[in-house]
Amino acid sequence: MKFLQLSLENFRGIKQMDIDFQGADCCIYGSNATGKTTVANAICWLLTGSAITGEKDFSPKTAGAHNLHHKAELYIEKDGGGIVRLSKDFYEKWTKKKGAATAELTGHTTDFSIDGVPQKEKDYIKAVEALCGGSVDLIKITSVLGYFSEALKADDRRRILLEVCGDVSDEEIMQDERLKALPNFLLMPGTSDQYYGIDDYRAIAIKQRAKLKKELESLPERIDEQNSSMPEPVDEQALRKELAELQSLRDELVGSDKSAAKKAAIKGLRADVEARRLKHLQEQGRLNEAVNGEISRLMAERAAKEFELSNVENSIRHGRQRVEELTNRRQGLLKDWQEVVSRKWDVRNTVCPCCGQALPAEQVEEKRAAFLADIDERKAKIREAGKQCSDAVIQQLKAEIELEQGKADKLAEEAEAMQADITKARGRLQEVVPFEQTDSYKEINARIAQLTAEADEAGIVREQVADIDRRIDEVNGKLASVKVAEKVKARIAELESIQQAKATQLENVEHGLFLCDEFIRIKVAMVTEHINSRFKSISFQLFKEQVNGGIKECCDALIPSPDGTMVEYKSANTAAKVNAGLEIISVLSEHYGMNLPVLVDQAESVVSLTGISQQVISLNVSAEYKRLYVKLADKMKRSA
């Protein structure tokens, strides 16, 4: 399409102006504040309802003016032939309230018309979109230079580029040899053919990694606690030899006692002490055996419940995602249905657009039949698509989710109850009491002391025997520490085994996360290459690598500088930005099948504009011209 003529009346300080574009490229010259941007704003306002400058709540009203009509009118030649006239009239609305002497300003209104026929705003917008071949947003993207790179958010730019150039499927990326192990990590537990998405698995793995790291951080401290409780190392063989020697020496001293019966009784008591000591150690060892077994069983059952709960929660999450997808799809179909049923037969279809005469009845009837058939066909397609996302389907899926939620709540309660049972069981653990602190030991030892005192005829013998007994007790105490050390070593070995297992699990999770990052890096390269192949000189950076090795999505145009290096759009000079914008518009226009004239501001900064097939209207600052001056290129040929 081509712009033929623009007429302005009381538009932003321009009292009256007519510009004859004649469908050709043209340059508009003028010094500052002569109306160049106003011309561009008027065209953009007629097509999109907003200003090319991005000004919010744009108004064509001349500052300080009242009781005037602010008009803009644009003649457009359609690509297939024929001329369309778009008009807007913005004016004040004055209302005289009941009982008031004069009217007062109560607002503003806009009249819309096409070819002189008044239109409602929504009908005007639809007609303009049909004329231009795309939505209002697409009109801005393909006609306003710099709108794509400067006005759109990065996510919207990415979406459009992927829509225009095509995305790369996950299946295609997974063919890379570097990712051959990734499916093993994505496989859902308990299934053979269901897989997590990359984002879902990353979320799960990151949570697992944090948990494993926390557990691994606590294990060294627990091992250190066991090491700190380790008794000093002793030579068990030497101690037992010393104990035998002490016992033999003691027997000799006691043997010198004339009280043989008392000596025998003492010997029997000492044997009884050792027997009781052994029995005590065995009983203490069995004291918490049942409770520890119960704790281990409860912990295993709780772990099983938590694993089952995790699977149910994953099922609930996927179900809710499906409900959201079906709901969004249903809403979209309802919107499509409303759009179809609201379509009305246009009486202008009964008149020839060229000569204005009424068409033959047969031709009108054919058009009407085709119009009704198209509506019926669209309704049928919407109904068929609606079966897959009906309210019944959505409600059934929600009911299934509710059942799963109930199951999850029950599993959570059961796991919590098991944890309470574990805590109670730990409270039943009994403290191990040393044999030397038992009443039995104290009674027998007191009896031995009494008999020894009675049997010793000489004080020196009693002192010697007492000294030997103290030494025997010391040796026995050191020998008892050997068993304590064995238990501590066994616990340390158990904790180190757990540490190794957790470290192996962490390494596996880290490898899975690495493969996910590798997947993203490979996708980055493939998507970027795919998109950049559509552009001649510029390219796009769609991802940035973070300091921590992660990938952040972006969408920045890169423009070649004279030395060959690529410069970000925001850092390039004005000329480079202008030509980059023209190249982007050319590619997007070709994809969307749109052929709109392009408005180029600050064109005086560009020595040579990139050639494109669309009509180009450039605005140039020039101190030479105190009033707007329009210079046309060679008049383009237009269909009759």
Rosetta blueprint (number, residue, H / E / L):
1 M L
2 K E
3 F E
4 L E
5 Q E
6 L E
7 S E
8 L E
9 E E
10 N E
11 F E
12 R L
13 G L
14 I E
15 K E
16 Q E
17 M E
18 D E
19 I E
20 D E
21 F L
22 Q L
23 G L
24 A L
25 D L
26 C E
27 C E
28 I E
29 Y E
30 G E
31 S L
32 N L
33 A L
34 T L
35 G L
36 K H
37 T H
38 T H
39 V H
40 A H
41 N H
42 A H
43 I H
44 C H
45 W H
46 L H
47 L H
48 T H
49 G L
50 S L
51 A L
52 I L
53 T L
54 G L
55 E L
56 K L
57 D L
58 F L
59 S L
60 P L
61 K L
62 T L
63 A L
64 G L
65 A L
66 H L
67 N L
68 L L
69 H E
70 H E
71 K E
72 A E
73 E E
74 L E
75 Y E
76 I E
77 E E
78 K L
79 D L
80 G L
81 G L
82 G L
83 I E
84 V E
85 R E
86 L E
87 S E
88 K E
89 D E
90 F E
91 Y E
92 E E
93 K E
94 W E
95 T E
96 K L
97 K L
98 K L
99 G L
100 A L
101 A L
102 T L
103 A L
104 E E
105 L E
106 T E
107 G E
108 H E
109 T E
110 T E
111 D E
112 F E
113 S E
114 I E
115 D L
116 G L
117 V E
118 P E
119 Q E
120 K L
121 E H
122 K H
123 D H
124 Y H
125 I H
126 K H
127 A H
128 V H
129 E H
130 A H
131 L H
132 C H
133 G L
134 G L
135 S L
136 V H
137 D H
138 L H
139 I H
140 K H
141 I H
142 T H
143 S H
144 V E
145 L L
146 G L
147 Y H
148 F H
149 S H
150 E H
151 A H
152 L L
153 K L
154 A H
155 D H
156 D H
157 R H
158 R H
159 R H
160 I H
161 L H
162 L H
163 E H
164 V H
165 C H
166 G L
167 D L
168 V L
169 S L
170 D H
171 E H
172 E H
173 I H
174 M H
175 Q L
176 D L
177 E H
178 R H
179 L H
180 K L
181 A L
182 L H
183 P H
184 N H
185 F H
186 L H
187 L E
188 M L
189 P L
190 G L
191 T L
192 S L
193 D L
194 Q L
195 Y E
196 Y L
197 G L
198 I H
199 D H
200 D H
201 Y H
202 R H
203 A H
204 I H
205 A H
206 I H
207 K H
208 Q H
209 R H
210 A H
211 K H
212 L H
213 K H
214 K H
215 E H
216 L H
217 E H
218 S H
219 L H
220 P H
221 E H
222 R H
223 I H
224 D H
225 E H
226 Q H
227 N H
228 S H
229 S L
230 M L
231 P L
232 E L
233 P L
234 V L
235 D L
236 E H
237 Q H
238 A H
239 L H
240 R H
241 K H
242 E H
243 L H
244 A H
245 E H
246 L H
247 Q H
248 S H
249 L H
250 R H
251 D H
252 E H
253 L H
254 V H
255 G H
256 S L
257 D L
258 K L
259 S L
260 A H
261 A H
262 K H
263 K H
264 A H
265 A H
266 I H
267 K H
268 G H
269 L H
270 R H
271 A H
272 D H
273 V H
274 E H
275 A H
276 R H
277 R H
278 L H
279 K H
280 H H
281 L H
282 Q H
283 E H
284 Q H
285 G H
286 R H
287 L H
288 N L
289 E H
290 A H
291 V H
292 N H
293 G H
294 E H
295 I H
296 S H
297 R H
298 L H
299 M H
300 A H
301 E H
302 R H
303 A H
304 A H
305 K H
306 E H
307 F H
308 E H
309 L H
310 S H
311 N H
312 V H
313 E H
314 N H
315 S H
316 I H
317 R H
318 H H
319 G H
320 R H
321 Q H
322 R H
323 V H
324 E H
325 E H
326 L H
327 T H
328 N H
329 R H
330 R H
331 Q H
332 G H
333 L H
334 L H
335 K H
336 D H
337 W H
338 Q H
339 E H
340 V H
341 V H
342 S L
343 R L
344 K L
345 W L
346 D L
347 V H
348 R H
349 N H
350 T H
351 V E
352 C L
353 P L
354 C L
355 C L
356 G L
357 Q L
358 A E
359 L L
360 P L
361 A H
362 E H
363 Q H
364 V H
365 E H
366 E H
367 K H
368 R H
369 A H
370 A H
371 F H
372 L H
373 A H
374 D H
375 I H
376 D H
377 E H
378 R H
379 K H
380 A H
381 K H
382 I H
383 R H
384 E H
385 A H
386 G H
387 K H
388 Q H
389 C H
390 S L
391 D H
392 A H
393 V H
394 I H
395 Q H
396 Q H
397 L H
398 K H
399 A H
400 E H
401 I H
402 E H
403 L H
404 E H
405 Q H
406 G H
407 K H
408 A H
409 D H
410 K H
411 L H
412 A H
413 E H
414 E H
415 A H
416 E H
417 A H
418 M H
419 Q H
420 A H
421 D H
422 I H
423 T H
424 K H
425 A H
426 R H
427 G H
428 R L
429 L L
430 Q L
431 E L
432 V L
433 V L
434 P L
435 F H
436 E H
437 Q H
438 T L
439 D H
440 S H
441 Y H
442 K H
443 E H
444 I H
445 N H
446 A H
447 R H
448 I H
449 A H
450 Q H
451 L H
452 T H
453 A H
454 E H
455 A H
456 D L
457 E L
458 A L
459 G H
460 I H
461 V H
462 R H
463 E H
464 Q H
465 V H
466 A H
467 D H
468 I H
469 D H
470 R H
471 R H
472 I H
473 D H
474 E H
475 V H
476 N H
477 G H
478 K H
479 L H
480 A H
481 S H
482 V H
483 K H
484 V H
485 A H
486 E H
487 K H
488 V H
489 K H
490 A H
491 R H
492 I H
493 A H
494 E H
495 L H
496 E H
497 S H
498 I H
499 Q H
500 Q H
501 A H
502 K H
503 A H
504 T H
505 Q H
506 L H
507 E H
508 N H
509 V H
510 E H
511 H H
512 G H
513 L H
514 F H
515 L H
516 C H
517 D H
518 E H
519 F H
520 I H
521 R H
522 I H
523 K H
524 V H
525 A H
526 M H
527 V H
528 T H
529 E H
530 H H
531 I H
532 N H
533 S L
534 R L
535 F L
536 K L
537 S L
538 I L
539 S E
540 F E
541 Q E
542 L E
543 F E
544 K E
545 E E
546 Q L
547 V L
548 N L
549 G L
550 G L
551 I E
552 K E
553 E E
554 C E
555 C E
556 D E
557 A E
558 L E
559 I E
560 P E
561 S L
562 P L
563 D L
564 G L
565 T L
566 M E
567 V E
568 E E
569 Y H
570 K H
571 S H
572 A L
573 N L
574 T H
575 A H
576 A H
577 K H
578 V H
579 N H
580 A H
581 G H
582 L H
583 E H
584 I H
585 I H
586 S H
587 V H
588 L H
589 S H
590 E H
591 H H
592 Y H
593 G L
594 M L
595 N L
596 L L
597 P L
598 V E
599 L E
600 V E
601 D L
602 Q L
603 A H
604 E H
605 S H
606 V L
607 V L
608 S L
609 L L
610 T L
611 G L
612 I L
613 S L
614 Q L
615 Q L
616 V E
617 I E
618 S E
619 L E
620 N E
621 V E
622 S L
623 A L
624 E L
625 Y L
626 K L
627 R L
628 L L
629 Y E
630 V E
631 K E
632 L E
633 A L
634 D L
635 K L
636 M L
637 K L
638 R L
639 S L
640 A L
